[in-house]
Amino acid sequence: YPDPETFNPDRWLNPKYPTFREPLTKYPNLSRYLTFGFGRRICPGLESAERALFIQVSNLAWACNIELKKDENGMTIPVPWYDYNLGVNTAPKKFYFNILPRDEDRVELMQENLNIFI
């Protein structure tokens, strides 16, 4: 897709982009990722995993501000975009960031919800 280095959610929402798919109530999703397999051997937990990820990320975005970490001089530490672990199961290497609560009520509500599931 065009300009892959730019954060652009519109590429999933606007029909002018080749990554756009309809209906927007279904796409984008995780259904074509190798992690979950294909065909008859597809993971039966795919739908559950996708919904759980959506709920977790939505809760985090609702309750917290996520910011880039700053060094001792107050300068933003850049995210290492192409710094991955090597191997079959690749993952980004650690990078540092700050997660700050938007307000105490939201943090309290998230802690209450966490206690329900533990």
N, C-alpha and C positions, 0 to 999 in steps of 0.2 A: 504494500500500500504506500501511497505517497507520504514522504517526510516522516519516516518511522521514529526519528529521534525526538519529535515534538509530542508533548502530552496534548492529545486532541480527542476528547470523547465524541466529538461530532462525527468522527469517521465511522462510528457504530450506529449513529442516529440519522445521518443524512444520506439520502439515496444517491447522491453524486459520487460517493466513495465506493470502491469495489468491495469493501469489507461489510457493507450494509446488507442486512438480511431482514426479511419480515416474517412473521409479525414480531414487533418489538416486545410483546409480552412473553415471547419465547427466546429470542436471541438478543445479545450474544449469550452463549452458554458454554459449558465444558464438554459437550457431547462428542466432539471430534478430537479430543486430546488423547495421545497415545497412552497416557497414564491409566486411563480407564478401559483400555482394550477396545476391540472391535468385534462386530458381528455376534456370533453365538457365544463368544467368550467375553462379552462386555461385562463390566463390573455391575452387579445388581444394586450396588449402593451409590451409583452415579448421581441419581436424582437427589438422594438424601444428602450426599456430600455437597452438591451444588447449593442446595437450600441452606445447609448449615453454614457454609462459607459466606453466603449472602447475608444471613442474619448476623453473624459475628462481625463482618466488616461494616455493616450498616450500624450496628450498635457502637462500635469503636468510633466511627465517623460522627455519630450523633453526640457521643459523650466527651470526645477529646479533640484537641487540636494537635495535628501531627506536623512537626517542624524539623527542618534540617538542623543538625548540631552545629554549634559555633566553637571555634578554637579559643585559646586564651586571649587572643587579640580582638575577639568579637567578629571575626570573619567566618562566613559560612564554610563548613567543610563540604566539598563537593561529593556527590554520590558516585562511586565507581561503577559506571554503567555496564562495563563488560568484564568485571572481575568475578569469574565463576570458578567453582571447584571442578576439577577434571574428573571424568569417569562416565559411566553409563547413566547414572542418576545425578545429573548436574543440578546445581543450586547456586544462587548468588552467595558470594562470601559475605561475612558480616560487615555491616556498615552501621554507623551510629546516627541516631535521631532522637528527638525529644517527643514524648507524648504527654501533653498537659491537659488536665481536666478543664472542661468548659465552665463547670460550676460544681459545687459539692453535692447538690441534689442529684445530679446525674450520676456521679460516682457512687453515691449511696444506693441508688436504684440498681446500678450494674452489680454492686456487691451483693445485694439481696438476691438478684437473679442467679448469680454465680453459686450462692449457697443452696439454691433449689436443686441444682444439677450435681452438686458434689456429694 
